[in-house]
Every structure is written in structure tokens, then in C-alpha cells.
Amino acid sequence: MVESAEQQYSVVLIGSSGGGTATLGHTNPVELLNTVHKELRHLHSDEDGKFCAGLCHAIFVSMCDGSGFDSLKKDDWLPGNNKSGEAATMAKLYSVGFHNKNPDSEDQEALGRLNVHTIKGPLSEINAEAKQLDAQLSKILHSNHALISVSSEPTIIHADSLRSCSEHSIPVTGSGGTSISKIAELYDLPIIGAQGSVASTTNTKARGWAFSLAREWGMTYDPKHNVEDSSRGDNTTKEGADQETTPMPSLKSILEAALPSFLFVCIVLRFYGGSLGDDTSSMIAEMEYSLRYIVPGTTCSILAATSRHAPSTNNKSSQDQSTVLLASTFAGILTSTSASQLADIHEGGSALAGLITGASIPFALTTVSNLCVKYHITATMTNIICGGGVGIMVGMFMHLSSVASTLSIFTGWVRCLIRWKRITIPETNVQVRIVASTLVYLQQMWYDFASSPSVTKFVYSQDLQLNELPIPRGLGLAYGCIFVYGSKIGWYHSIFLPLIMLEMDSSTGQNAASLLGAIDECTLVMVCAGICTGNLLFPHHRLGGNTSLSWQALKTNILCGDFIEACYPSMEKSRVINVAAYLAASISTEVIVRRRLLSSAYMPLPLSILMSNDRWGMIAASSIAFGISLVGTIISNKLDAITNTMKRDEKRKK
């Protein structure tokens, strides 16, 4: 659309709250849409008068209970499969630009708030409505549009709009690796600035998308600049996000949101932890103690308290954000300190205790605040009691009740079981000692069985340390296959990543990082990198948009340790590539298990190798994962090219 000397661009958004729900912002769709709209309006070009008016249309589906879509079967979400009553999965549809303007919206036009229309119903009906809106959207799109895909469903629900985007060569950006990969594979669309979702926020996503579109359109992304365009009022409303109530994020989702702090603490403790000397009174030793135990637990406490207190959630307390921060910080520090007691003996951590502490802060604040109102306590004293007293009270409860130390011991058990190490019996309450004694007895039974002459050749029992257990040969083969398969069906965010973070919690020195993290790096990141490299060296004749996607995914996997979903379309279309991926994952994981390698994904490959307790072993495992998947992809693409050539020759002869 061109008016006088100005050229207006606009953006459409399609998608859902996704599978893993690791992004806390996805539980508030209205705020997500408004944040994206605000960031897009920072795009402009003074030289040729181009500017972005923000979001003009949006179709976004979210589950009512805040859960992800990974666990759903196709029959649960397929449009037209009507389910009612208790069997129905309830969802909400948020749309922009398809309905009349709200007459009360004029007061909010200056704020750029979107007029978000919301309907609620069974997921299959919501998706049917979304598909109808998508058909309308496909007739509106033109070359001055761009599309943001947020974990969209490209094969059925949003097929019409994506086909229209392909016809008009509309640039696509977004998040949700599986969805973006399918879009590139099916519609041959230019993918720009796609990104993963683990531990990201609404603001970071919106800014990344806006910056990518600015480069694509030849504009400038200027956060201080807002496009003053009267047409935006068509989609603004006074109601907006202020009245939207969304479900609370789960503790698992909150734990995953703490990934950045866990990674950097792990990096520091890997290179400096355990080598600081025995002088526990030194400042450096105290810093190591704080990083190992105080930082993880306090971080989780603050994240749990603030996310469950957020104004958009059902559990909003009567206190403002600063009071919640004060209380959760006090409680997190006390709980983490309590969890660190005897942690070196039991290899415990403080993250779980911090999560439970933070989750209880909003409830405690509401209860104490109501009591203060009931007994006519002044506002100043109420704030003092809530900001300081509640945090101290919750922290002391976690300590005196032994909940913090019990959760710390449980974290140690998880780490020991993952790494095949012996569990110690703690000096704590009877119930915990009974469970620990049972686990120790079972471990001793396994050790005695594995030590018998007829079994030793089937286990890795050479050079065992004092607290290590023999590992069955072939276990790594199973681990590798489980990781590849589980990442496709939603186990990664549900099981793998939380276990990786618990294994990392409070580990230091040579034991920093994670065995499961090393498996993650090889079976998912390096396998995907190998497949993408094969697609770049010998592209498949039906590859289409996957060429640009493969290059972007290769860079992201090697330099950032993320975007593993880019290889899924290639694995689905070729049995050879699929088998090669499973073979690469299983053999590399066998090396990891055999050598008990520790490392992590979500960082550059060289740093993942340097982080490892056995760097040559990590190089070998990474090379195996990359090499086998690369060779398998090249063979598959070559065979397909030969087959395609033979078919063309046969048609010419006929």
C-alpha cells in the first residue's frame, strides 16, 4: 500500500502457545501480541519513507490450562473432530483484524494496544475457527506483508495463508523449530531470523523478529521511534491485556526458564570450581559456595514467585512486584542455605527447594496481607511485614521442616542415578533414610551381580572410582535412540531438559555439566548439524526452502547448540537419513556412557568440548554423531537424485 511518499508494511502472526511451554510469555497471548505489535512499530526508513504499522492480523491458539500441545493426539486437535464434555480439551482463540473495532478503544490508540478478540471452546472447534480465519487471511496477504509463525500448524490449520505467502514470496520469521522446518520444507518460503524457544521471553522474541524484518525490508529498528499511524486504531482497544487472565506456568516451565543462569554458573564452576584451595574463609571460596548453592535456588525462587504472581495469572497476590521480589529473594537465600547442608556428601542441590519456596510466596503474601487488613495494620507496616517477614517466614519453614534438605537429597539421588554413582544414606528423618537404604541395597545387588565373572564382559567395570557403579554395555545405544525418538514426541521439555538441569544443579569442577547434557549435544545438536551439512553439500531435489534453513540451522547448532528440529523434515522423508540419525545417536551415546562424559548443549561446540571432563572423548563422540548423520544424508540424497534421474529418462523414452 503506497500513500503519497510513504510505503506502509505490516505483519501477520499465526500460531499457538507451542509444545514445550518453556517460554513464560506464551501463557499470556494478549501480552505476546501487544509486545510484538509494539516492537514492530519501531521499524522505519527515513530515506524512502517506508515504515511498519505493526500487526494487522493475528490468529493465535492457546490451551486454557496452560499446558503444551506435545502430549495431544491428532484426534484431539484436528478441526472437525467434535468432542464434548469431560473428553474435550479446552482452548482459546485470539484474533486481531477480523472483527469490528471496539467503540471504547479510542483512549488506548496512543498506546498502540491491539483489539484482541477472544473465543473459548473445545480445541477441535477452536482450530476449525482458526482455519476459517486463515482462509480469510490468505486472501488479504500481499507483497508488503511479512509473516510471524509462532509454533504454528502448517499442514492443515494454516495451510491457506502459507500457500498465499509462497505465491507472494512473503518473508517468514518466528519460533518453534519443528513448525518452521515444516514451513520451509512444504512451501519453499524464505526463512529469516528463526529461533528456538527454550528459556526465551516475549520481549527477546519480539525484538529478534523485528530486527530480522528490518534487515529484510531495508529499514532501521529504532526502539526510540514509534510509527504514528492512525490506521492502527482499527485494532486497538481499551480492554486489551489488562483484563486477560491466563493460567500459571508450571514449575517445570519455570525451571527451564532458569537455564541461562544454570549454564553460566556451570561454566564458571567448571573452570574455577574445586580448584580454589581449602581455605573456606577466603573470598573466592565464598563466591564458589554462593554460585553452587545460593544462586540456583534463589534464581528459581524469584522466577517461581514472580511468574505465579504475574497480573495475568489466576494466582495474583495482593502485593506489587517489588514486594514479591523482596520476599522471594529472602526466602530463596534462606532455603538455598538450608539445602546446602551436607550437600557435598549427598551431591545435593538447591533448585527444587527454590522452586517450591517461590511457588508458595504469592499464597503466603495474600494470606498475610489479608490478615493485616483484617486487623487494621497500617500500609507501611503491612509492606514491611510482607516484604521482609513473609520471605523470612517461608525460608525458615523450609529449613525447620527439613523440606529444603530433603529436596536437596532428592536432587543428589537424581544425579547419582543418572551418572551410575553410589547413593549415600543421609542423616535425616526416618522416611528419607528408608528410601535411601532401599536404593543403596539395590545398587549393591547390581554391583555384586555385575562383578561376577560371567557378567563382567557385559558391563563397563574397568577403572571404576570408589563411588562408581558398572554400566551395562549397550545402554548408550538405548539412551541415544530414546533421546532422538523422545525429542520428536514432546519428551524433551517434559523429561530430558528438567533432568539435565537437576543434574547440573550445584555440580562443580570436573563434575560440572551433565551426562544427559553431553547426550543432548551429540544425539540432537550434532546429528542435526550433520544432516544439515549433508543437505547443503548434496541438496535433495525436493529440498526447496530447506537449503536456506539448513544453512541457518547448521550455524545455530554449531555456534549456539540449538535449533535441532531443522532436521526432522529430512528424517521423515528418508528412511536412510532416519536410520543414520538413530545410528549416529546410539553409537555416540555409547561412547559418552562408556567414558562417563559430561557436557552441555545451548553453547558453541568448542565451549561444549572445553566444558567436558574428557575433552578427547567429547570430540570423538561429537565427530561420530556428526559424521554418521552426514554420510547417511549424502547417501540418501544421492540415491534419490539417481532414482529421480532414472524416472525422468524413462518418461522421455515413453
C-alpha positions as CSV (number, residue, x, y, z in Angstrom):
1,M,0.0,0.0,0.0
2,V,1.5,3.3,-1.0
3,E,0.2,6.7,0.2
4,S,2.0,9.8,-1.1
5,A,5.7,9.3,-0.4
6,E,5.2,6.7,2.3
7,Q,5.2,3.0,1.9
8,Q,3.4,1.0,4.6
9,Y,4.4,-2.5,5.6
10,S,2.5,-4.7,8.0
11,V,2.9,-8.1,9.7
12,V,0.5,-11.0,10.3
13,L,1.0,-13.5,13.1
14,I,-0.2,-17.1,13.2
15,G,0.5,-19.9,15.7
16,S,-0.1,-21.3,19.1
17,S,1.4,-21.5,22.6
18,G,3.6,-24.4,21.4
19,G,4.6,-27.7,22.8
20,G,7.2,-27.3,25.5
21,T,5.8,-24.0,27.0
22,A,9.3,-23.2,28.1
23,T,8.6,-19.5,27.2
24,L,6.8,-18.0,30.1
25,G,5.3,-15.2,27.9
26,H,3.3,-17.7,25.8
27,T,0.9,-18.2,28.8
28,N,-0.3,-14.6,28.1
29,P,-1.2,-14.4,24.4
30,V,-2.6,-10.9,24.6
31,E,0.6,-9.5,26.1
32,L,2.5,-11.5,23.4
33,L,0.6,-9.9,20.6
34,N,0.8,-6.4,22.0
35,T,4.5,-6.7,22.7
36,V,5.2,-7.9,19.1
37,H,3.0,-5.1,17.8
38,K,4.9,-2.5,19.8
39,E,8.3,-3.7,18.7
40,L,7.3,-3.9,15.0
41,R,6.2,-0.3,15.1
42,H,9.8,0.7,15.8
43,L,10.7,-0.1,12.1
44,H,11.1,2.8,9.7
45,S,13.3,4.2,6.9
46,D,13.6,8.0,6.6
47,E,15.3,7.8,3.2
48,D,12.4,6.3,1.2
49,G,9.5,6.8,3.6
50,K,9.0,3.1,4.4
51,F,7.6,2.1,7.8
52,C,5.9,-0.8,9.6
53,A,2.4,-0.3,11.0
54,G,2.8,-3.3,13.3
55,L,0.4,-6.3,13.4
56,C,-2.5,-6.0,11.1
57,H,-3.9,-9.6,11.6
58,A,-3.2,-12.4,14.1
59,I,-4.5,-15.9,14.7
60,F,-3.2,-17.5,17.9
61,V,-4.5,-20.6,19.8
62,S,-3.6,-21.3,23.5
63,M,-4.6,-24.1,25.8
64,C,-6.9,-23.0,28.7
65,D,-4.9,-24.9,31.3
66,G,-1.5,-23.5,30.2
67,S,-0.2,-26.9,29.1
68,G,1.6,-27.6,25.8
69,F,0.5,-29.3,22.6
70,D,3.2,-32.1,22.6
71,S,1.1,-34.6,24.6
72,L,-2.0,-34.2,22.4
73,K,-3.1,-36.8,19.8
74,K,-4.1,-35.7,16.4
75,D,-7.7,-36.6,17.0
76,D,-7.7,-34.1,19.9
77,W,-6.8,-31.0,17.8
78,L,-7.9,-31.9,14.3
79,P,-10.6,-29.4,13.1
80,G,-14.0,-31.0,12.8
81,N,-13.4,-33.8,15.4
82,N,-16.1,-32.7,17.8
83,K,-15.6,-33.7,21.4
84,S,-17.8,-32.5,24.2
85,G,-18.0,-32.8,27.9
86,E,-15.1,-34.0,30.0
87,A,-13.3,-35.5,27.0
88,A,-12.9,-32.1,25.3
89,T,-9.6,-30.3,25.5
90,M,-10.5,-26.6,26.1
91,A,-8.6,-23.8,24.3
92,K,-8.9,-20.1,23.4
93,L,-8.5,-18.4,20.0
94,Y,-7.1,-14.9,20.0
95,S,-7.6,-13.0,16.7
96,V,-6.8,-9.5,15.5
97,G,-8.1,-7.7,12.4
98,F,-11.0,-9.9,11.6
99,H,-13.7,-8.1,13.7
100,N,-15.2,-4.7,14.1
101,K,-13.4,-2.0,16.1
102,N,-14.3,-1.8,19.7
103,P,-16.1,1.5,20.3
104,D,-14.3,2.0,23.6
105,S,-10.8,1.8,22.0
106,E,-10.0,5.4,21.3
107,D,-8.5,6.1,24.7
108,Q,-5.8,3.4,24.0
109,E,-4.8,4.3,20.5
110,A,-1.8,6.3,21.6
111,L,-0.6,3.2,23.4
112,G,-0.9,1.0,20.3
113,R,-2.9,-1.6,22.1
114,L,-4.5,-4.2,19.9
115,N,-8.2,-5.0,19.8
116,V,-7.8,-8.8,20.5
117,H,-11.0,-10.8,20.0
118,T,-11.2,-13.9,22.2
119,I,-13.3,-17.0,22.0
120,K,-13.2,-20.2,24.1
121,G,-14.3,-23.8,23.3
122,P,-13.1,-27.3,22.6
123,L,-9.8,-27.4,20.9
124,S,-11.1,-29.0,17.7
125,E,-13.7,-26.3,17.3
126,I,-11.2,-23.6,18.1
127,N,-8.9,-25.0,15.4
128,A,-11.8,-25.1,12.9
129,E,-12.5,-21.4,13.6
130,A,-8.8,-20.7,13.2
131,K,-8.7,-22.5,9.9
132,Q,-11.7,-20.4,8.7
133,L,-9.9,-17.2,9.7
134,D,-6.7,-18.5,8.0
135,A,-8.7,-18.8,4.7
136,Q,-9.8,-15.2,5.0
137,L,-6.2,-14.2,5.8
138,S,-4.9,-15.9,2.7
139,K,-7.0,-13.5,0.5
140,I,-5.6,-10.4,2.3
141,L,-1.9,-11.1,2.1
142,H,0.2,-9.1,-0.4
143,S,3.9,-8.4,-1.0
144,N,4.1,-5.7,1.6
145,H,3.3,-8.2,4.3
146,A,5.6,-10.4,6.4
147,L,4.5,-13.4,8.5
148,I,5.5,-14.4,12.0
149,S,4.9,-18.1,12.8
150,V,4.9,-19.0,16.5
151,S,4.7,-22.8,16.7
152,S,2.0,-22.8,14.0
153,E,0.4,-25.9,12.5
154,P,1.4,-25.6,8.8
155,T,-0.2,-28.7,7.2
156,I,-3.9,-28.2,7.9
157,I,-4.8,-25.1,10.0
158,H,-2.6,-22.5,8.4
159,A,-2.0,-24.2,5.0
160,D,-4.1,-21.5,3.1
161,S,-2.1,-18.5,4.4
162,L,1.2,-20.2,4.0
163,R,0.4,-21.1,0.4
164,S,-0.5,-17.4,-0.2
165,C,2.8,-16.4,1.4
166,S,4.6,-18.7,-1.0
167,E,2.8,-17.2,-4.0
168,H,3.7,-13.6,-3.0
169,S,7.3,-14.5,-1.7
170,I,6.4,-13.1,1.7
171,P,9.3,-13.4,4.2
172,V,8.7,-15.6,7.2
173,T,10.2,-15.5,10.7
174,G,9.2,-16.9,14.0
175,S,9.9,-19.6,16.6
176,G,9.1,-23.3,17.1
177,G,11.8,-25.3,15.3
178,T,9.5,-28.2,14.2
179,S,6.9,-25.8,12.7
180,I,9.5,-23.6,11.0
181,S,11.2,-26.6,9.5
182,K,7.9,-27.9,8.0
183,I,7.1,-24.5,6.6
184,A,10.4,-24.3,4.8
185,E,10.1,-27.8,3.6
186,L,6.5,-27.6,2.3
187,Y,6.1,-24.1,1.0
188,D,9.6,-23.1,-0.2
189,L,9.5,-19.8,1.8
190,P,12.4,-17.6,2.7
191,I,13.0,-18.1,6.4
192,I,14.7,-15.2,8.2
193,G,15.7,-14.9,11.9
194,A,14.0,-18.1,13.1
195,Q,14.9,-19.0,16.7
196,G,14.4,-21.6,19.4
197,S,12.2,-21.1,22.3
198,V,13.9,-22.7,25.3
199,A,14.3,-20.1,28.0
200,S,13.4,-17.1,25.8
201,T,10.9,-14.3,26.7
202,T,8.2,-12.4,24.8
203,N,10.4,-9.3,24.6
204,T,13.5,-11.1,23.3
205,K,11.5,-12.9,20.7
206,A,9.6,-9.8,19.5
207,R,12.8,-7.7,19.2
208,G,14.6,-10.5,17.3
209,W,11.7,-10.8,14.8
210,A,11.5,-7.0,14.4
211,F,15.3,-6.7,13.8
212,S,15.2,-9.6,11.2
213,L,12.3,-7.9,9.3
214,A,14.1,-4.5,9.4
215,R,17.0,-6.1,7.6
216,E,14.8,-7.9,5.1
217,W,12.8,-4.7,4.3
218,G,15.8,-2.3,4.3
219,M,14.5,-0.4,7.4
220,T,16.0,0.6,10.7
221,Y,15.0,-0.9,14.0
222,D,14.9,2.1,16.4
223,P,13.4,1.3,19.8
224,K,13.0,5.1,20.5
225,H,10.9,5.5,17.3
226,N,7.1,4.7,17.1
227,V,5.2,4.9,13.9
228,E,2.3,7.4,14.3
229,D,-0.3,5.8,12.1
230,S,-4.0,6.5,12.6
231,S,-4.9,3.2,10.9
232,R,-3.6,1.2,13.9
233,G,-6.7,2.3,15.8
234,D,-8.7,-0.3,13.9
235,N,-7.2,-2.9,16.0
236,T,-6.8,-1.1,19.4
237,T,-8.9,-1.5,22.5
238,K,-9.2,-0.2,26.0
239,E,-9.7,-3.7,27.3
240,G,-6.6,-5.3,25.9
241,A,-4.3,-7.3,28.1
242,D,-5.4,-5.7,31.3
243,Q,-8.5,-7.9,31.7
244,E,-6.9,-11.1,30.3
245,T,-6.5,-13.9,32.8
246,T,-4.2,-16.8,31.9
247,P,-3.1,-19.9,33.6
248,M,0.0,-20.1,35.7
249,P,3.2,-21.6,34.2
250,S,4.2,-25.0,35.6
251,L,7.2,-25.5,37.9
252,K,8.8,-27.4,35.1
253,S,8.4,-24.5,32.7
254,I,9.8,-22.1,35.4
255,L,12.8,-24.4,35.9
256,E,13.6,-24.4,32.2
257,A,13.4,-20.5,32.2
258,A,16.3,-20.6,34.7
259,L,18.5,-22.2,32.1
260,P,20.7,-19.1,31.3
261,S,21.8,-18.8,35.0
262,F,22.4,-22.5,35.3
263,L,24.6,-22.5,32.1
264,F,26.8,-19.6,33.2
265,V,27.2,-20.8,36.7
266,C,28.1,-24.2,35.3
267,I,30.8,-22.6,33.1
268,V,32.3,-20.7,35.9
269,L,32.4,-23.7,38.3
270,R,33.8,-26.0,35.6
271,F,36.9,-23.9,35.1
272,Y,37.3,-22.4,38.6
273,G,35.3,-24.5,41.0
274,G,37.1,-27.2,43.0
275,S,40.5,-25.6,42.4
276,L,40.1,-22.7,44.8
277,G,42.0,-24.3,47.7
278,D,40.9,-25.5,51.1
279,D,40.7,-22.0,52.7
280,T,37.0,-21.8,53.1
281,S,37.3,-18.4,54.7
282,S,38.7,-16.8,51.5
283,M,36.5,-14.6,49.4
284,I,36.9,-16.7,46.3
285,A,35.8,-19.9,48.2
286,E,32.8,-18.0,49.5
287,M,32.0,-16.9,45.9
288,E,32.2,-20.6,44.8
289,Y,29.8,-21.6,47.6
290,S,27.4,-18.8,46.6
291,L,27.4,-19.8,42.9
292,R,27.0,-23.5,43.7
293,Y,24.1,-23.3,46.2
294,I,22.7,-19.8,46.7
295,V,22.4,-18.6,43.0
296,P,20.5,-21.6,41.6
297,G,18.0,-21.8,44.5
298,T,17.4,-18.1,44.7
299,T,17.0,-17.7,41.0
300,C,14.4,-20.4,40.9
301,S,12.6,-18.9,43.9
302,I,12.4,-15.5,42.2
303,L,11.2,-16.9,38.9
304,A,8.6,-19.1,40.5
305,A,7.3,-16.2,42.7
306,T,7.2,-13.5,40.0
307,S,5.7,-15.7,37.3
308,R,3.0,-17.1,39.6
309,H,2.3,-13.6,40.9
310,A,2.1,-12.0,37.5
311,P,-1.0,-9.8,37.0
312,S,-2.2,-12.1,34.1
313,T,-2.3,-15.3,36.2
314,N,-5.1,-16.7,38.3
315,N,-2.9,-16.7,41.4
316,K,-2.1,-13.0,41.5
317,S,-1.4,-11.8,45.1
318,S,-2.4,-8.5,46.5
319,Q,1.2,-7.2,46.6
320,D,3.1,-5.4,43.9
321,Q,6.1,-6.9,42.0
322,S,8.7,-5.2,44.3
323,T,7.3,-6.8,47.4
324,V,7.2,-10.2,45.7
325,L,10.8,-9.8,44.6
326,L,11.9,-8.9,48.2
327,A,10.0,-11.8,49.8
328,S,11.2,-14.4,47.2
329,T,14.8,-13.2,47.4
330,F,14.8,-13.5,51.2
331,A,13.1,-16.9,51.1
332,G,15.3,-18.2,48.3
333,I,18.6,-17.3,50.1
334,L,17.5,-19.0,53.3
335,T,16.1,-22.0,51.6
336,S,19.3,-22.4,49.5
337,T,21.5,-22.1,52.5
338,S,19.4,-24.8,54.3
339,A,19.6,-27.1,51.2
340,S,23.4,-26.8,51.1
341,Q,23.8,-28.6,54.4
342,L,25.8,-31.8,53.8
343,A,25.2,-31.2,50.1
344,D,28.8,-32.2,49.3
345,I,28.2,-35.6,50.9
346,H,24.9,-36.3,49.1
347,E,25.7,-34.3,45.9
348,G,22.6,-32.3,46.5
349,G,21.3,-29.0,45.0
350,S,19.0,-26.1,45.8
351,A,17.0,-25.6,42.6
352,L,14.0,-27.8,43.6
353,A,13.8,-26.2,47.1
354,G,13.9,-22.8,45.5
355,L,11.1,-23.6,43.1
356,I,8.8,-24.8,45.9
357,T,9.7,-21.8,48.0
358,G,9.0,-19.3,45.2
359,A,5.7,-21.0,44.3
360,S,4.4,-20.6,47.9
361,I,5.3,-16.9,48.1
362,P,2.2,-15.5,46.4
363,F,-0.1,-17.6,48.6
364,A,1.7,-16.5,51.7
365,L,1.7,-12.9,50.7
366,T,-2.0,-12.9,50.0
367,T,-2.7,-14.6,53.4
368,V,-0.6,-12.3,55.4
369,S,-1.9,-9.2,53.6
370,N,-5.5,-10.2,54.2
371,L,-4.7,-10.7,57.9
372,C,-3.1,-7.2,58.1
373,V,-6.2,-5.7,56.5
374,K,-8.4,-7.6,58.9
375,Y,-6.5,-6.4,61.9
376,H,-6.1,-2.8,60.7
377,I,-2.3,-2.8,60.3
378,T,-1.1,0.3,58.6
379,A,0.0,0.2,55.0
380,T,3.7,0.9,55.8
381,M,3.8,-1.9,58.4
382,T,1.9,-4.2,56.1
383,N,4.5,-3.7,53.4
384,I,7.3,-4.3,55.9
385,I,5.7,-7.5,57.1
386,C,5.1,-8.8,53.6
387,G,8.3,-7.7,52.0
388,G,10.6,-9.0,54.8
389,G,8.6,-11.1,57.2
390,V,6.9,-13.4,54.7
391,G,10.2,-14.2,53.0
392,I,11.9,-15.0,56.3
393,M,8.9,-17.0,57.4
394,V,8.8,-19.1,54.3
395,G,12.5,-19.6,54.3
396,M,12.6,-20.7,58.0
397,F,9.7,-23.0,57.4
398,M,11.6,-24.7,54.6
399,H,14.6,-25.1,56.9
400,L,12.8,-26.2,60.1
401,S,10.5,-28.7,58.4
402,S,13.6,-30.2,56.6
403,V,11.8,-29.8,53.2
404,A,14.8,-27.9,51.8
405,S,17.3,-30.6,52.8
406,T,15.1,-33.4,51.7
407,L,14.7,-31.9,48.2
408,S,18.4,-31.3,48.1
409,I,19.0,-35.0,48.9
410,F,16.5,-36.0,46.2
411,T,18.5,-33.9,43.7
412,G,21.6,-35.8,44.7
413,W,19.8,-39.1,44.1
414,V,18.8,-38.0,40.6
415,R,22.4,-37.0,39.8
416,C,23.8,-40.3,41.2
417,L,21.3,-42.5,39.3
418,I,21.9,-40.7,36.0
419,R,25.7,-41.0,36.4
420,W,25.7,-44.5,37.8
421,K,27.2,-43.5,41.1
422,R,26.6,-44.8,44.6
423,I,24.0,-43.1,46.8
424,T,24.9,-42.3,50.5
425,I,22.4,-42.7,53.4
426,P,21.7,-39.2,54.8
427,E,21.5,-38.2,58.5
428,T,17.9,-37.1,58.3
429,N,14.3,-38.2,59.0
430,V,13.4,-41.9,59.1
431,Q,11.3,-41.8,55.9
432,V,14.1,-40.5,53.8
433,R,16.6,-42.9,55.3
434,I,14.4,-45.8,54.5
435,V,14.2,-44.8,50.8
436,A,17.9,-44.2,50.7
437,S,18.7,-47.6,52.3
438,T,16.5,-49.3,49.7
439,L,18.3,-47.6,46.9
440,V,21.7,-48.4,48.4
441,Y,20.7,-52.1,48.8
442,L,19.6,-52.3,45.1
443,Q,22.8,-50.6,44.0
444,Q,24.9,-53.1,46.0
445,M,22.9,-56.0,44.5
446,W,23.7,-54.7,41.0
447,Y,27.4,-54.3,41.9
448,D,27.6,-57.8,43.2
449,F,25.8,-59.2,40.1
450,A,28.0,-57.2,37.7
451,S,31.2,-58.2,39.4
452,S,30.5,-62.0,38.9
453,P,33.0,-63.5,36.3
454,S,30.2,-64.5,33.9
455,V,28.7,-60.9,33.7
456,T,31.8,-58.7,33.7
457,K,32.3,-58.9,30.0
458,F,28.8,-57.4,29.5
459,V,29.5,-54.3,31.6
460,Y,32.0,-51.4,31.7
461,S,33.7,-52.1,35.0
462,Q,37.3,-51.1,34.3
463,D,39.0,-48.2,36.2
464,L,35.9,-47.7,38.5
465,Q,36.2,-45.0,41.1
466,L,35.3,-45.7,44.7
467,N,31.7,-44.4,44.3
468,E,31.0,-45.5,40.7
469,L,28.9,-48.5,39.6
470,P,29.4,-50.7,36.5
471,I,27.4,-49.6,33.4
472,P,25.9,-52.3,31.1
473,R,27.3,-52.4,27.6
474,G,24.8,-51.3,25.1
475,L,23.0,-48.9,27.5
476,G,24.3,-45.9,25.5
477,L,22.7,-47.4,22.3
478,A,19.3,-47.4,24.0
479,Y,19.9,-43.9,25.5
480,G,20.7,-42.4,22.1
481,C,17.6,-43.9,20.4
482,I,15.4,-42.7,23.3
483,F,16.7,-39.2,23.0
484,V,16.0,-39.0,19.3
485,Y,12.6,-40.5,19.5
486,G,11.6,-38.6,22.6
487,S,12.6,-35.3,21.1
488,K,10.0,-35.8,18.3
489,I,7.1,-36.6,20.6
490,G,7.5,-34.0,23.3
491,W,9.7,-35.7,25.9
492,Y,12.5,-33.1,25.6
493,H,10.8,-30.3,27.5
494,S,8.8,-32.7,29.6
495,I,11.6,-35.1,30.8
496,F,15.0,-34.5,29.3
497,L,15.7,-30.8,29.9
498,P,14.4,-30.8,33.5
499,L,16.7,-33.8,34.3
500,I,19.6,-32.1,32.6
501,M,19.2,-29.0,34.8
502,L,18.8,-31.1,38.0
503,E,22.0,-33.0,37.2
504,M,23.8,-29.6,36.6
505,D,22.4,-28.1,39.9
506,S,25.3,-27.4,42.3
507,S,27.9,-29.5,40.5
508,T,31.4,-28.1,40.3
509,G,34.9,-28.7,38.9
510,Q,35.4,-31.9,36.8
511,N,31.8,-32.9,37.8
512,A,30.2,-29.8,36.4
513,A,27.9,-30.0,33.4
514,S,25.8,-33.1,32.7
515,L,25.9,-36.6,31.3
516,L,22.5,-36.1,29.8
517,G,23.7,-32.7,28.5
518,A,26.5,-34.5,26.6
519,I,23.9,-36.9,25.2
520,D,21.8,-33.9,24.2
521,E,24.7,-32.2,22.4
522,C,25.6,-35.3,20.4
523,T,22.3,-37.0,19.7
524,L,20.3,-33.9,18.8
525,V,22.6,-31.0,18.1
526,M,25.4,-32.7,16.3
527,V,23.1,-35.2,14.4
528,C,21.1,-32.2,13.2
529,A,24.3,-30.4,12.2
530,G,25.4,-33.4,10.2
531,I,22.1,-33.8,8.4
532,C,22.0,-30.0,7.5
533,T,25.6,-30.2,6.2
534,G,24.7,-33.1,4.0
535,N,21.7,-31.2,2.6
536,L,24.0,-28.3,1.9
537,L,26.7,-30.4,0.2
538,F,24.2,-32.5,-1.8
539,P,20.8,-30.9,-1.8
540,H,17.7,-33.1,-2.3
541,H,15.8,-32.4,-5.5
542,R,12.7,-31.6,-3.4
543,L,14.6,-29.6,-0.8
544,G,13.1,-26.2,-1.7
545,G,13.3,-23.7,1.2
546,N,15.3,-26.2,3.2
547,T,18.6,-25.0,1.7
548,S,18.5,-21.7,3.4
549,L,17.0,-23.3,6.5
550,S,19.8,-25.9,6.6
551,W,22.5,-23.2,6.5
552,Q,20.8,-21.3,9.2
553,A,20.3,-24.4,11.3
554,L,23.9,-25.5,10.8
555,K,25.2,-22.2,12.1
556,T,22.8,-22.2,15.0
557,N,23.6,-25.7,16.1
558,I,27.4,-25.3,15.9
559,L,27.5,-21.8,17.4
560,C,24.5,-21.9,19.8
561,G,23.7,-25.6,20.4
562,D,20.1,-25.1,19.4
563,F,17.5,-25.5,16.6
564,I,17.6,-29.3,16.5
565,E,14.2,-29.5,14.8
566,A,15.5,-28.4,11.4
567,C,16.5,-32.0,10.5
568,Y,13.1,-33.5,11.2
569,P,11.6,-33.0,7.7
570,S,14.7,-34.7,6.2
571,M,14.3,-37.6,8.7
572,E,10.7,-38.0,7.8
573,K,11.1,-38.0,4.1
574,S,14.0,-40.5,4.0
575,R,14.4,-43.8,5.9
576,V,18.1,-43.8,5.2
577,I,18.5,-40.4,6.9
578,N,16.3,-41.5,9.7
579,V,18.3,-44.7,10.3
580,A,21.6,-42.8,10.0
581,A,20.3,-40.3,12.7
582,Y,19.4,-43.1,15.1
583,L,22.7,-44.9,14.4
584,A,24.7,-41.8,14.9
585,A,22.9,-41.0,18.2
586,S,23.2,-44.5,19.6
587,I,26.9,-45.0,18.8
588,S,28.0,-41.6,20.0
589,T,25.9,-42.1,23.2
590,E,27.6,-45.4,23.8
591,V,30.9,-43.5,23.8
592,I,29.5,-41.0,26.2
593,V,28.2,-43.6,28.6
594,R,31.4,-45.7,28.4
595,R,33.7,-42.7,29.2
596,R,31.1,-41.0,31.5
597,L,31.4,-37.8,29.6
598,L,29.8,-34.6,30.9
599,S,29.0,-31.5,28.8
600,S,26.0,-29.4,27.7
601,A,24.1,-28.1,24.7
602,Y,23.0,-24.5,24.3
603,M,26.5,-23.2,23.8
604,P,29.1,-23.1,21.0
605,L,30.6,-26.5,20.1
606,P,34.1,-25.6,21.2
607,L,32.9,-24.5,24.6
608,S,30.9,-27.7,25.0
609,I,34.1,-29.6,24.4
610,L,36.1,-27.5,26.8
611,M,33.4,-27.9,29.4
612,S,33.7,-31.7,29.2
613,N,35.5,-33.7,31.9
614,D,37.1,-35.7,29.0
615,R,37.7,-33.4,26.0
616,W,39.1,-36.0,23.7
617,G,36.2,-38.3,24.4
618,M,33.7,-35.5,23.7
619,I,35.5,-34.7,20.4
620,A,35.2,-38.4,19.5
621,A,31.5,-38.6,20.4
622,S,30.7,-35.4,18.6
623,S,32.6,-36.4,15.5
624,I,30.8,-39.8,15.4
625,A,27.4,-38.2,15.7
626,F,28.2,-35.6,13.0
627,G,30.0,-37.9,10.6
628,I,27.4,-40.8,10.5
629,S,24.5,-38.5,10.1
630,L,26.4,-36.5,7.4
631,V,27.3,-39.7,5.4
632,G,23.8,-41.0,5.7
633,T,22.3,-37.8,4.4
634,I,24.7,-37.7,1.4
635,I,23.9,-41.3,0.5
636,S,20.2,-40.7,0.8
637,N,20.2,-37.5,-1.3
638,K,22.5,-39.2,-3.9
639,L,20.2,-42.2,-4.2
640,D,17.2,-40.0,-4.5
641,A,18.9,-38.0,-7.2
642,I,19.8,-41.1,-9.2
643,T,16.3,-42.5,-8.8
644,N,14.8,-39.2,-10.0
645,T,17.1,-39.1,-13.0
646,M,16.2,-42.7,-14.0
647,K,12.4,-41.8,-13.7
648,R,12.9,-38.8,-16.0
649,D,14.8,-40.9,-18.5
650,E,12.0,-43.5,-18.5
651,K,9.4,-40.8,-19.1
652,R,11.5,-39.4,-22.0
653,K,11.7,-42.8,-23.7
654,K,8.0,-43.3,-23.5
